[in-house]
Amino acid sequence: MTQASQHVGFTRSGKAVQVPIFSDEPKPVLPPACALFTPADHFDAHAVFEYLISRELSRGATDTRALLTYDQMSTAHKSKLDAEWLQAERLALSLATIFAILDHGKSLADRIFQD
């Protein structure tokens, strides 16, 4: 079965960040296009999903499925990153706090999610 997905943002290199929807998988898996992601692309996708999680929580989210999916996608992208590389990227982008990472994710998220 082909997995449907929703576009939620772009990486700095212009690759689409997507979240699967209507999946029969027990937990979301990275879309096939993610096979072409560089570590920087995975970092950007992770930041987008972290922003989406914080956005949902700040709105008093009641859809735990959406939150769980965003969290699983964030974790899946972050798992593709080496800890040393992750730290170096955060330093290179001056992202010292989680709030800076959330702002980075917001800047890459689709306009529909930026409010």
Solvent accessible surface area in square Angstrom, and as a share of the most:
residue,aa,sasa,rsa
1,M,179,0.80
2,T,125,0.73
3,Q,50,0.22
4,A,46,0.36
5,S,44,0.29
6,Q,75,0.33
7,H,54,0.24
8,V,0,0.00
9,G,0,0.00
10,F,98,0.41
11,T,5,0.03
12,R,106,0.39
13,S,77,0.50
14,G,47,0.45
15,K,64,0.27
16,A,39,0.30
17,V,1,0.00
18,Q,53,0.24
19,V,5,0.03
20,P,9,0.05
21,I,63,0.32
22,F,161,0.67
23,S,27,0.18
24,D,107,0.55
25,E,84,0.38
26,P,137,0.86
27,K,123,0.52
28,P,22,0.14
29,V,69,0.40
30,L,38,0.19
31,P,12,0.08
32,P,121,0.76
33,A,62,0.48
34,C,10,0.06
35,A,92,0.71
36,L,138,0.69
37,F,19,0.08
38,T,64,0.37
39,P,65,0.41
40,A,32,0.25
41,D,3,0.01
42,H,13,0.06
43,F,1,0.00
44,D,1,0.00
45,A,0,0.00
46,H,16,0.07
47,A,0,0.00
48,V,0,0.00
49,F,0,0.00
50,E,38,0.17
51,Y,18,0.07
52,L,1,0.00
53,I,27,0.14
54,S,35,0.23
55,R,29,0.11
56,E,33,0.15
57,L,110,0.55
58,S,96,0.62
59,R,144,0.53
60,G,54,0.51
61,A,31,0.24
62,T,130,0.75
63,D,78,0.40
64,T,101,0.59
65,R,164,0.60
66,A,26,0.20
67,L,29,0.15
68,L,101,0.50
69,T,21,0.12
70,Y,20,0.08
71,D,67,0.35
72,Q,42,0.19
73,M,0,0.00
74,S,2,0.01
75,T,81,0.47
76,A,26,0.20
77,H,2,0.01
78,K,90,0.38
79,S,83,0.53
80,K,115,0.49
81,L,21,0.10
82,D,90,0.47
83,A,82,0.63
84,E,143,0.64
85,W,75,0.26
86,L,28,0.14
87,Q,96,0.43
88,A,57,0.44
89,E,24,0.11
90,R,62,0.23
91,L,124,0.62
92,A,81,0.62
93,L,55,0.27
94,S,91,0.59
95,L,15,0.08
96,A,89,0.69
97,T,71,0.41
98,I,86,0.44
99,F,149,0.62
100,A,26,0.20
101,I,10,0.05
102,L,32,0.16
103,D,95,0.49
104,H,26,0.11
105,G,0,0.00
106,K,71,0.30
107,S,80,0.52
108,L,26,0.13
109,A,7,0.05
110,D,40,0.21
111,R,210,0.77
112,I,133,0.67
113,F,18,0.07
114,Q,64,0.28
115,D,108,0.56
